[in-house]
């Protein structure tokens, strides 16, 4: 079975941030890291080379595949900031409706700028998704 590419690393979150050339994007990522740390009560850590993750859990699928992943996290991509808040939980859709400008994909939430969304609503989304992961896996 193939090994997971995204693993907890010893890499520095600060080094990841320092490589972000766009000053506005850097500030957005720093603000997002603070919000996610507050929502999860977990410090930011690097998962792979480009995901700032918070907390961790161990999963095992019926197929036998298993591994560890962050409860939630984000990555600064070329166009958007991608938030990995995949867990569905009661009230999630209502929060998304109040969030502000965003897109969703399979297990991801995409925002262009931190200022496009309501931080209080985003914090509730992150906390809800992390709590659901913990409930399901821990």
N, C-alpha and C positions, 0 to 999 in steps of 0.2 A: 504494500500500500504506500502511496506517495506521502512524503513528509510534508507537514504544513509549512508554508512559506512565512506566514505571519506568526512570529513568536516574540515573547517578551525578550528584550535585549537590555544590555547595559548602556546603550547609547544615551546621550544626554538630550533631554527635551530642549534645553537652552541652545544646544548646538543646532538642533533641527530648526528652531525659531530663527537663529542667526543666519541661516541660509535662505530665509525668505527675503527676497530683494525689495518687494513692494512694501513700503512703510505702512500703508493703510491695511494691507492684508496681515502684516505682522501684528499690528495692534488688535485686529479682529481675532486672530488666533490666540493671542495672550488673554484677551477678554473671555474668549470661549473656554480656554483652559481653566481660568478662575471659576467661571460659572459651573463647569462640569465637575471640578474638584469639590465645589461647595455642594452641588446636588448629589454627588455620589459618596462624599466623605472619604474619597480616595485621592492620593497624589497622582499627578500625571507621570506616565512612564511610556517609553517608546516600545511599540510592537512593530517588529520589522523595521524597515528604513523610513516609513512615512506615516505611521499611525500613532497619534498621541492617544493612549488608552488609559482608562480608569478602572481599577479593580480587575478581577479575573474570575473565571469559572472554568470548570472542567466539563466537557460534553462527551457523550458517547451515543452514537447513532445506532439504530438497529442493524445497519450494514456492518457494524464493527469498527467503523472509523471513529477515532476519538482524538481529543487534543484539548488544548487550553486556549482561551481567547479572552480579550478584555470585555468587561460588562458593557461598556460603551466607549466611544472614542470619536476622533475626527481626524481628517487629513486635509491639508491645503493642496488642492489640485489646481491645474492650470486655469480653469474657468470658475469653479465654485469651491466652497469649503464643503466637504462631505462629512456628514455626521452619521455614525453607525449606531443608530438607536432602533434596532430591528424588532424588539419585543412589542407585541400587541398587548394592551392592557385596557381596562375599562376607562372610558373618558378620553382615550387617545385621539379619536377623530374630532371631538369637540375642541380639544386643545389645538390640533392642527388647523382647524377653522379660524382660530383666534391668533395664530402665530404671526402672521404677516407674510411677506413675499418669500416663497419657498417652492421647491419641487420635491416630489417623493419618487423613489424608485424601489426596487426590490430590497427592502431592508435598509434603505438609506434615505437621508433627508439632505437636500442640497440647498445651500444658501449662498448668495453672491457676496453679501456683506452682512456683518453682524448687526449693523444699524437697520437692516431691512426687517428684522424680527423683534418681537417683544421678548426681552430677556426673562421676564418673570414666567411667561408661558413656556419658553424654551427650557427653563430650569425645571418646570413641572414635567415636561416631556422626558427630559433626561432622567430625572429621579424616578418617574414611573416606569420607564424602560429598564433601568438598572434594578429596581425592586422586583420587577417581573422576572428578570433573568435569575436573580437570587432565589426567588420563590420556586422557580422551575428547576434550577440546577444545584442549588446549595442546600 
